[in-house]
Amino acid sequence: MKKVEVADPAPHEVRVKMAASGVCHSCLHAYDGSHETPMPMILGDEGAGVVESVGSAVTTLVPGDHVIISWLLNCGTCAQCLRGKPAYCYGPSPFGAIGFDNTGRFTDVETGKPVLHYGPATYAPYVVVPATSAIKIRKDMPLEKAALIGCSVTTGFGAVTNAAAARPGDSVAVVGCGGVGLNSIQGARVVGANPIIAIDTSDAALEMAVKLGATHTINPKKVDVEKEVFKIVPHGVDHAIGAVGSVPAFLNGLNILGPGGTLIILGAPGNGDKMTIDPIFHILRGERGMRGSKYGSANPATEFPMLIELYMTGKLDLDSLLTATYSLDE
């Protein structure tokens, strides 16, 4: 634990007192070195809190507003942002800083040197972010549940509803049932997909997947994934969600697609990992495809409030996802 000084918000920024932060798998990649990450850095890319102060040009938020922090740095004014596609923003997206000027908002009190951000750095007690990254939410939403919407819920849910555009009756297979994949299961359930196939090497994860909406489960340690999927859906699935950063898992997803099916890649493999595909077998025949999905291909400004409404009306289960809480001192 080190003391850092937090800057005042610039004209288009807000300072937020954090109430809760989720522990995202992306932060583990930074912690264990599987993704090259500059240091020193404060981790945390999903969180919620209360606006403490706002910059002089901010008109959309006031102190006291409850917000979810979006790690998606977007300008809000380019053609893609105006289309409601902030994940495609043409503006700069500097890693390790939170401002478009590529500077951070934390300073080490002892050394006077800058401390970098992993996204918005939601593990800090206070964060300074662009106003476009602080999404106002209703005040009766529990902030510890809202924090999860800041990354894993939106990413997994949106992969099915936005990127795959799944419809009622579509078949969906989710490869990898961690925090992101479980929310892909929920997205499939909410849109009325059937069957919903959960694939994971952990029986505990598969049990949770069933609780959240999976109709079938497959453990690759026990059975052949592809054979089992084709027993359930003889012609293959409409949508496969690659929610774990594993090339073999992505290939599993491609191999179980039916005609016209699409693999949505969410998981982030290690630096330098490569995937080899057969363009004729995997893509041309059957018009199969694959695409990436950044942040569930979502617009946080509209997606966050929508997910909260689903939770508040009992259609989205966040309670089961919150398995433990810790204080900052712990």
C-alpha angles and dihedrals in degrees: 000000000000133000117245132182116233117214124234113257117270117231095281097036139086133208115224130196104221118230100178141356130197121226104241124198089232088067089054089057089055093045097050096040097242086125113044106245129179117235152259092042140155111226130213129104104177123056149122135216149135126291109248100179139352136214122254094258097047113112102160100065138041133191110282096035115133113232143178113222116234115205089203104106106207134162097222092216109069123096093263094049091049089052089057092254104117092159086070094049113155091212123100117279105197116195116225094023134072103210129080085234088067093243128123132232100222130082127188105243093211100046102023089227125133119265115212128230129233092214107306093345096232093180087077118091090236131025133189114213138161111275088244088064095054108076115197116231137181114281096230091065110104106245095217089060093041090057091068091059088062092081126337099046095045093043096050098037094046093049088068101034100036111020098034093028088210117196134204110291096020116134116239130188120192115202107202121023104208122123093301097041093049089057090050085057088053092048090052091049094049093052092048099250118169132220102025110191120197117201121191141131092232118083089200090056090049091051089054090047090057090049089054096047114287114144095194135023132204127190110200090205090064107033142016106272098211095047091049094048092051090051088059098037108021095196096040133259128299094224133021119191115206099205098163125069096242127119093209088053091052090051089050087054093051093047095054096051120117125216110306091010124146133213113215112203115211105147119090114225122208120283111286098013112148133199125208119204136179105238093203098045099034102034118011100045109069092005092261120170146181134210140171124248119207113199091346089301084277137151101226092204090067102020098058095055090044092053090048090054089051089052095046091050094049097251097110122051113216096149093072091051093058100079101157141006130206134187119239090252090059 
